[in-house]
Amino acid sequence: MKLSNFTYDLPKELLAEYPSDERDESRLMVLHRDSGKIEHKTFKDVIDYFEDGDSFVLNNTKVFPARLMGNKEKTGARIEVFLLRELSREQRLWDVLVDPARKIRIGNKLYFGDDDSLVAEVIDNTTSRGRTLRFLYDGTYEEFREKLLELGQTPLPKYIKRDEEDFDKDRYQTIYAKNVGAVAAPTAGLHFSRHLLKRLQIKGINLAELTLHVGLGTFNPVEVEDLSKHKMDSEELMINDEVVKIVNTTKQNKRKVCAVGTTVMKGLESSVSSTGTLNPYVGWTHKFIFPPHEFSIANALITNLHMPKSTLLMMVSAFAGYDFMMEAYNEAVKEKYRFYSYGDAMLIL
């Protein structure tokens, strides 16, 4: 399939600037792959489609406040720094994106905080917007990390034009987030409330957790028409023995394994044995899933509504079937579903 196959008309007013009032009160479009039926529900109705012995796999990554606002030395120009990846704990080196990039060169220093208590020096150019920074801070590593958390802002997606508000710190984070390392939320998980998770467990549904630290590469635009030539950035993935046991037992019993989000689906498909079972995994994945793809682990998927030409739309189209997914997206636009990170959800069965 080609990049041009994955476009559709998305009115700007359908991009969700704010989350729903309650996590599990967002809308839910249910797609039945076997019959082609489409249902319109509320997210908390998701429980009605699963039974005792089914399993949900969640991504327990935790978003850290990756956006810093600094000032360039001498000129005082306002510069946004987006923390991507820690390269060296000892040297306090980070891969970052800077905006506006044209003003930032090797040797420049940036100052953060009202008292300029945190300083960073640019030591390398990595891409047109990418830089490597060495942070200069008098204190222990733990104190340095605390300073980053104190000065950082919630890394809301660029399409959200408003400033960060107090509720974003909570709502742009899943309630089961544990392992810090993501620069974007695994947004399918944002719909789960504590009450809904408890109801799922009472019904006998297993909850398993892997960790995939979401990077910005997931959202990088695809710039080649031939999808086989697109290269994904690597993201850190951890699948432990407990997840493997739950998932493989569920498969063995011929029950539903539901991937909560495209990050979970990517993680599961990154560690498949030759017999089609899940293996433990610690490392990095740059797996890019697009049609056609034969899925080995999950047979259900919860996902948000994704942007045209995005790698996420390509993955869900591979799972649901391209024609069915395009039909569903046209339906979602017609029914005025809310799209993207703070938007509504789909359940694909």
C-alpha positions in Angstrom: 0.0 0.0 0.0 1.0 3.6 -0.6 1.1 6.7 1.6 -1.6 8.3 -0.5 -4.0 5.5 0.4 -4.2 6.8 4.0 -5.6 10.3 3.6 -9.1 11.4 4.5 -10.8 14.8 5.1 -10.6 15.7 8.8 -12.3 18.9 9.8 -10.1 20.9 12.3 -13.0 21.3 14.7 -12.9 17.5 15.4 -9.4 17.7 16.9 -9.9 17.3 20.6 -8.4 20.3 22.5 -9.7 19.0 25.8 -10.4 15.5 27.3 -13.9 14.3 28.1 -15.2 15.3 31.5 -14.8 11.8 32.8 -12.2 9.4 31.5 -14.6 6.6 30.7 -17.3 8.8 29.3 -15.7 9.4 25.9 -17.4 7.9 22.9 -16.6 4.4 21.6 -17.0 3.2 18.1 -17.1 -0.6 18.0 -16.0 -2.4 14.8 -16.8 -6.0 14.2 -14.4 -7.4 11.7 -16.3 -10.6 11.1 -19.6 -8.9 10.2 -18.6 -5.4 9.2 -21.0 -4.0 11.8 -20.3 -0.6 13.4 -21.8 0.3 16.8 -21.7 3.6 18.7 -21.2 3.3 22.4 -19.7 5.0 25.5 -16.2 3.9 26.5 -17.3 2.3 29.8 -19.5 -0.1 27.6 -16.2 -1.8 26.6 -16.7 -4.2 29.4 -19.7 -5.7 27.7 -17.5 -7.1 24.9 -15.2 -9.2 27.1 -15.7 -12.2 29.4 -14.0 -14.1 32.2 -10.6 -15.3 31.0 -10.0 -12.6 28.5 -7.0 -10.3 28.9 -6.2 -6.7 28.5 -2.6 -5.7 27.9 -1.7 -2.2 29.1 1.3 0.1 28.5 2.4 1.3 31.9 4.9 3.9 30.6 4.7 7.3 32.4 5.0 10.6 30.6 7.7 12.9 32.0 7.4 16.7 31.6 9.6 16.8 28.5 9.0 20.4 27.4 11.4 23.1 28.8 11.3 26.8 28.0 14.7 28.5 28.1 16.5 31.6 27.0 19.5 31.8 24.8 22.6 33.5 26.3 23.3 37.1 25.4 20.2 37.6 23.1 17.6 36.2 25.6 15.7 34.6 22.7 12.9 32.3 23.9 13.7 28.7 23.0 11.6 25.6 23.4 13.6 22.4 24.3 11.9 19.0 24.0 13.7 16.3 25.8 13.8 13.1 23.8 16.3 10.7 25.3 18.9 10.6 28.0 22.3 9.7 26.5 24.6 9.7 29.5 23.6 9.9 33.2 27.1 10.7 34.2 27.7 13.5 31.7 24.0 14.6 31.8 23.7 14.4 28.0 20.3 14.5 26.3 19.0 14.2 22.8 16.5 17.1 22.3 14.5 19.0 19.7 14.8 22.8 19.7 12.4 25.4 18.3 13.3 27.7 16.6 16.2 25.6 15.5 17.8 28.1 13.2 19.0 30.1 16.3 20.7 27.3 18.1 24.3 26.3 17.2 27.0 24.3 18.8 28.5 26.2 21.7 25.4 28.1 22.5 24.2 28.1 26.1 20.5 28.0 27.2 19.2 29.1 30.6 16.2 27.7 32.4 14.1 28.8 35.3 13.4 32.2 36.8 16.8 32.1 38.5 18.7 30.5 35.6 19.6 27.7 38.0 19.8 25.2 35.2 22.1 25.7 32.2 22.6 23.6 29.1 25.3 23.8 26.4 24.8 22.7 22.8 27.5 20.2 21.9 26.2 18.6 18.7 23.7 18.9 15.8 21.9 15.7 15.2 19.1 16.7 12.7 17.7 19.9 11.4 15.9 20.4 14.7 17.8 17.9 16.8 20.6 18.8 19.2 22.7 17.1 21.9 22.7 19.1 25.1 25.0 18.8 28.1 23.2 20.1 31.2 25.2 22.0 33.8 23.8 21.8 37.3 25.4 22.0 40.7 23.9 19.0 42.6 23.5 15.3 42.6 22.0 13.4 39.7 18.8 13.0 41.7 18.6 16.7 42.4 19.2 17.3 38.7 16.3 15.1 37.7 14.1 16.8 40.3 15.0 20.1 38.7 14.0 18.8 35.2 10.7 17.7 36.6 10.1 21.0 38.4 10.8 23.1 35.3 9.3 20.8 32.7 5.9 21.1 31.2 3.4 18.4 30.1 4.4 17.5 26.5 1.0 18.1 24.9 0.8 17.3 21.2 1.5 20.2 18.9 -2.1 20.3 17.5 -3.3 21.5 20.9 -2.7 25.2 20.6 -3.7 26.3 24.1 -1.3 26.5 27.1 -0.9 23.7 29.5 -3.6 23.8 32.2 -3.4 22.2 35.7 -5.6 19.2 34.8 -3.2 18.2 32.0 -0.7 16.8 34.4 -3.2 14.2 35.5 -5.3 13.7 32.3 -2.3 13.3 29.9 -1.3 10.3 32.0 -2.9 6.9 32.3 -4.0 6.0 35.8 -1.8 3.0 35.8 1.4 4.8 34.6 4.4 3.6 36.6 7.7 3.6 34.6 8.9 7.1 33.6 10.3 7.4 30.1 7.6 8.5 27.6 7.5 11.8 25.8 3.9 11.2 24.7 1.0 9.4 26.4 -0.2 6.0 25.2 -3.5 7.6 24.6 -5.9 4.6 24.3 -5.2 4.1 28.0 -6.4 7.6 28.9 -10.0 6.4 28.8 -9.7 3.9 31.7 -10.9 5.0 35.1 -10.1 3.2 38.3 -13.7 2.2 38.6 -13.7 0.7 35.1 -10.5 -1.3 35.7 -12.0 -2.6 39.0 -15.1 -3.7 37.1 -13.0 -5.5 34.5 -11.1 -7.4 37.2 -14.3 -8.4 39.1 -15.6 -9.8 35.8 -12.6 -12.1 35.6 -10.6 -10.2 33.0 -6.8 -10.3 33.4 -4.8 -7.1 33.3 -1.2 -7.4 32.1 1.3 -4.6 31.8 4.2 -4.1 29.4 6.3 -1.0 29.1 7.0 0.8 25.8 8.4 4.3 26.2 6.6 6.3 23.5 8.9 8.5 21.5 8.1 11.3 19.1 9.2 9.0 16.2 5.7 7.4 16.4 4.3 10.7 15.2 6.9 11.6 12.6 5.4 12.2 9.2 5.8 9.6 6.6 7.6 11.3 3.7 7.9 8.4 1.2 5.1 7.1 -1.0 6.5 3.5 -0.7 5.8 2.6 2.9 8.4 -0.2 2.9 11.0 2.6 2.7 9.8 4.4 5.9 12.1 4.0 8.9 10.7 4.2 12.4 12.6 5.6 15.4 13.5 3.0 18.1 11.5 2.9 21.3 12.5 1.1 24.5 10.4 -2.0 25.2 10.1 -4.3 28.3 7.9 -7.4 28.4 8.4 -9.5 31.5 7.6 -13.1 32.3 4.3 -12.3 34.0 2.9 -10.6 30.9 4.1 -13.5 28.8 2.4 -16.1 31.0 -1.0 -14.2 31.1 -1.0 -13.6 27.3 0.1 -17.1 26.3 -2.4 -18.7 28.7 -5.2 -16.6 27.3 -4.2 -17.5 23.7 -4.0 -21.2 24.6 -7.5 -21.0 26.1 -8.7 -19.3 22.9 -9.9 -16.2 24.7 -9.5 -12.6 23.7 -6.2 -10.8 24.0 -7.0 -7.0 23.8 -4.1 -4.6 23.1 -4.9 -1.3 24.7 -3.4 1.0 22.2 -1.1 0.9 19.2 2.0 1.0 21.4 0.9 -2.3 23.1 0.2 -3.8 19.7 3.7 -2.8 18.4 5.2 -4.2 21.6 3.4 -7.5 21.3 4.3 -7.9 17.6 7.9 -7.1 18.3 8.5 -10.3 20.4 6.7 -13.2 18.8 8.2 -16.7 18.8 8.3 -19.0 15.7 5.2 -20.8 17.1 3.2 -17.6 17.4 3.5 -17.1 21.2 4.8 -14.1 23.1 8.4 -14.0 24.4 9.9 -11.9 27.1 11.8 -8.8 25.8 14.1 -6.1 27.0 15.5 -3.8 24.4 14.4 -1.5 21.6 11.9 -1.8 18.8 11.5 0.1 15.6 8.7 -2.2 14.2 6.5 -0.5 11.6 3.2 -2.2 10.9 1.2 -1.5 7.8 -1.1 -3.5 5.5 -0.8 -6.3 4.8 0.4 -7.7 8.2 -0.5 -11.0 9.9 -1.0 -10.3 13.6 0.2 -13.1 16.0 -0.8 -12.1 19.5 -3.8 -9.7 20.0 -7.2 -10.4 18.5 -8.8 -7.2 19.8 -7.6 -3.6 19.8 -8.6 -0.4 21.6 -7.3 2.7 19.9 -7.9 6.4 19.5 -8.8 8.1 16.1 -5.6 8.9 14.3 -4.4 11.6 11.9 -4.4 11.2 8.1 -1.2 9.6 6.7 0.0 8.6 10.2 1.8 5.4 11.0 -0.9 4.7 13.6 -3.6 4.9 11.0 -1.6 2.4 8.9 -1.3 0.0 11.8 -5.0 0.0 12.7 -5.9 -0.4 9.0 -3.7 -3.5 8.9 -5.6 -4.9 11.9 -9.1 -4.0 10.9 -8.7 -4.3 7.2 -8.1 -1.2 5.0 -11.5 -0.8 3.4 -13.3 -1.4 6.7 -11.1 1.2 8.5 -11.7 3.8 5.9 -15.4 3.2 6.1 -15.2 3.6 9.9 -13.2 6.8 9.7 -15.7 8.3 7.3 -18.4 7.3 9.7 -16.5 8.9 12.6 -16.2 12.2 10.8 -19.9 12.1 9.9 -20.8 11.4 13.5 -18.5 14.1 14.8 -16.3 11.8 16.9 -13.4 13.7 18.6 -10.0 12.8 17.1 -6.4 12.3 18.4 -4.8 12.3 21.8 -7.7 13.7 23.9 -10.4 12.3 21.6 -12.7 9.3 21.4 -11.9 5.7 21.0 -12.4 2.6 18.8 -12.7 -1.0 19.8 -11.8 -3.4 17.0 -13.0 -7.0 17.5 
